């Protein structure tokens, strides 16, 4: 289920995996984050190939924004070993609620084919939706703001082990005016690289347990492959509602348990 939801919304599944392991199964949050990061890589690998083939992923945009998220991920992973688990859980929940609040409403395609952002023009951050979506052109707007949000997304990925897909989708859809389905597909393409940057740090710190990580990764990969085949059949409004409902519930749960001190120090 985490892989399916992560693939359809661009979240990467980490926002489901970490609370499930911590709240439902009693796993230490740092080991849960380590397992989540590896599974996020699997999600990205499984879904990204299908999205590229179907024409939703903007490879040029994704590779440019990865410069920001990878740098942020290394910093976030460094912080994770020095921040108490309860604080991590609270930050996790606040981040999710912030995404729900700022996420755009409605099912309309948000695009800016006539964007005059000089960076977007110089870097050619543009594309065309697949024919089944109307073959509409689009071009990125507010590239500087989007790049800054991607740095924050990388920090959250390394700190929380979530792939930061929620922040990536928000940055592309809300800040850069990229159509939602393109944002979702490009986020899936990016999250594997972001997660790999911080997963290496968790491996060296001893927070990757193969007995926990392997079944989580296999389940997430299976769900991601199913989700990648369903994306083009679902309406954008349905995806937005799913996106917001999942992170709202999990955000409240993580904040409550973090403030209640239900995590080991």
C-alpha positions in Angstrom: 0.0 0.0 0.0 2.8 2.4 0.8 4.4 1.8 -2.6 1.0 2.2 -4.4 0.2 5.5 -2.6 3.8 6.8 -3.1 3.8 6.0 -6.8 0.4 7.6 -7.5 1.1 10.8 -5.5 4.9 11.2 -5.9 5.4 10.9 -2.1 7.7 7.9 -2.5 5.9 5.9 0.2 8.2 7.0 3.0 5.4 9.0 4.6 3.5 5.8 5.0 6.4 3.5 5.8 8.0 5.4 8.7 4.8 5.9 10.7 3.7 2.3 10.1 6.9 0.9 11.3 7.2 3.2 14.3 3.6 3.5 15.4 2.3 0.1 14.3 5.3 -2.2 14.8 7.4 -0.4 17.4 10.5 -0.1 15.3 13.1 2.5 16.4 12.6 5.6 14.3 16.1 5.7 13.0 16.0 2.0 11.8 12.6 2.8 10.2 14.1 5.8 8.4 16.9 3.6 7.1 14.5 1.0 5.8 12.3 3.7 4.3 15.2 5.3 2.4 16.1 1.9 0.7 12.5 1.3 -0.1 12.2 4.8 -1.6 15.0 4.0 -3.9 13.1 0.9 -5.0 9.9 2.9 -5.5 11.7 5.4 -7.7 13.3 2.7 -9.7 10.0 0.8 -10.2 7.8 3.8 -11.1 10.3 6.1 -12.8 10.9 3.7 -15.8 7.2 3.5 -16.5 6.6 7.2 -16.2 9.5 8.0 -18.6 8.2 5.5 -21.1 4.7 7.1 -20.9 6.1 10.7 -21.4 5.2 12.2 -18.1 8.6 12.6 -16.6 10.6 15.8 -17.4 14.2 14.4 -17.3 15.9 17.8 -17.8 13.9 19.4 -15.0 14.5 16.4 -12.7 18.3 16.3 -13.2 18.6 20.1 -12.6 16.6 20.0 -9.3 18.6 16.9 -8.1 21.6 19.2 -7.6 19.6 20.9 -4.8 18.0 17.8 -3.2 21.2 15.8 -3.1 23.1 18.5 -1.3 20.3 18.9 1.1 20.0 15.2 1.7 23.6 14.9 2.9 23.0 17.7 5.4 19.8 16.2 6.7 21.4 12.8 7.2 24.2 14.4 9.2 21.6 16.1 11.4 19.6 12.9 11.9 22.2 11.3 14.1 22.2 14.4 16.4 18.5 15.1 16.8 16.3 13.2 19.4 13.7 10.7 17.9 10.8 12.6 19.4 11.9 15.8 17.8 12.3 14.0 14.4 8.8 12.7 14.7 7.4 16.1 15.5 9.2 17.8 12.6 7.9 15.0 10.4 4.3 15.7 11.4 4.6 19.5 11.1 6.1 19.1 7.6 3.2 17.0 6.5 0.6 19.4 7.8 2.4 22.2 6.1 2.2 20.4 2.8 -1.5 19.9 3.2 -2.0 23.6 4.0 0.0 24.9 1.1 -1.0 22.3 -1.5 -3.2 23.8 -4.2 -6.8 22.8 -4.4 -8.9 21.8 -7.3 -8.2 19.5 -10.3 -7.2 22.0 -12.9 -3.9 21.7 -14.8 -1.5 24.4 -13.5 0.9 25.4 -16.2 2.8 28.4 -17.5 3.7 27.9 -21.2 4.5 31.6 -21.5 6.7 31.9 -18.4 9.3 34.7 -18.8 11.6 33.4 -16.0 15.1 33.8 -17.6 16.5 30.7 -15.8 13.7 28.6 -17.2 14.4 29.9 -20.7 18.2 29.5 -20.4 17.9 26.0 -18.9 15.1 25.0 -21.3 12.9 23.8 -18.4 9.8 23.1 -20.5 7.9 20.2 -22.0 4.7 18.9 -23.4 2.1 16.7 -21.7 1.5 13.3 -23.3 -1.1 13.1 -26.1 -3.6 11.4 -23.9 -3.5 14.6 -21.6 -4.0 16.9 -24.5 -0.4 17.5 -25.6 -0.4 20.9 -23.8 3.0 22.7 -23.6 4.3 24.0 -20.2 7.3 25.8 -18.9 8.7 26.2 -15.4 8.2 29.4 -13.5 9.9 30.8 -10.4 12.9 28.5 -10.8 14.8 30.1 -7.9 12.0 29.5 -5.5 11.6 25.9 -6.7 15.3 25.3 -6.3 15.3 26.6 -2.8 12.4 24.4 -1.8 14.3 21.4 -3.3 17.2 22.1 -0.9 14.7 21.9 1.9 13.2 18.7 0.4 16.6 17.2 0.5 17.2 18.1 4.1 13.9 16.6 5.1 14.7 13.4 3.1 18.0 12.9 5.0 16.5 13.8 8.3 13.1 11.9 8.0 13.8 9.1 5.5 10.8 10.0 3.4 12.3 10.7 0.0 10.7 14.1 0.4 8.3 13.5 -2.4 5.6 15.7 -0.8 7.9 18.7 -0.8 9.1 18.0 -4.3 5.6 17.8 -5.7 4.7 20.9 -3.9 7.7 22.8 -5.2 7.1 21.8 -8.8 3.3 22.1 -8.8 2.8 25.1 -6.6 6.0 27.1 -7.0 7.1 26.2 -10.5 3.7 25.8 -12.0 4.4 22.4 -13.5 1.3 20.2 -14.3 0.5 17.9 -11.3 1.0 14.6 -13.2 4.3 15.8 -14.5 5.3 16.9 -11.0 4.3 13.4 -9.6 6.2 11.5 -12.3 9.3 13.7 -12.1 9.3 13.4 -8.3 9.3 9.6 -8.6 12.3 10.0 -10.9 14.2 12.2 -8.4 13.5 10.6 -5.1 15.7 7.6 -5.6 18.8 9.8 -6.1 17.9 11.9 -3.1 17.4 8.9 -0.9 20.6 7.2 -2.1 22.6 10.3 -1.0 21.4 9.9 2.6 21.1 6.1 2.7 24.8 5.8 2.5 25.1 7.8 5.7 22.6 5.6 7.5 24.5 2.5 6.3 27.7 3.8 7.8 26.0 4.7 11.0 24.6 1.2 11.4 20.9 2.0 11.0 20.2 -0.4 8.1 18.8 -3.7 9.3 18.7 -6.2 6.3 16.0 -8.3 8.1 13.7 -5.3 8.3 14.8 -3.5 5.0 14.4 -6.4 2.6 10.6 -7.2 3.1 9.8 -3.5 3.2 11.6 -2.9 0.0 10.0 -5.8 -1.9 6.5 -4.8 -0.8 7.0 -1.1 -1.8 8.5 -2.0 -5.2 5.5 -4.2 -6.0 3.1 -1.4 -5.1 5.0 1.2 -7.0 4.9 -0.9 -10.2 1.1 -1.2 -9.9 0.7 2.5 -9.2 2.8 3.5 -12.2 0.3 1.6 -14.5 -2.7 3.3 -12.8 -1.6 6.9 -13.0 -2.9 7.7 -16.5 -6.3 6.3 -15.7 -7.0 8.5 -12.7 -8.2 12.1 -12.6 -5.9 14.8 -11.3 -8.5 15.8 -8.6 -8.6 12.2 -7.3 -4.8 12.2 -7.0 -4.8 15.5 -5.1 -7.4 14.3 -2.6 -5.5 11.1 -2.0 -2.3 13.1 -1.6 -3.8 15.4 1.0 -5.8 12.8 2.9 -2.8 10.5 3.4 -0.4 13.1 4.7 -3.0 14.8 6.9 -3.7 11.7 8.9 -0.1 10.7 9.2 1.0 14.2 10.1 -1.4 14.4 13.0 -0.4 10.9 14.3 3.3 11.7 14.2 2.9 15.1 16.0 0.7 13.5 18.7 3.1 10.6 19.4 6.2 12.9 19.2 4.8 15.4 21.7 3.5 12.6 23.9 7.0 11.2 24.2 6.1 7.7 22.8 9.5 7.3 21.2 12.6 6.1 22.9 15.1 8.9 23.6 
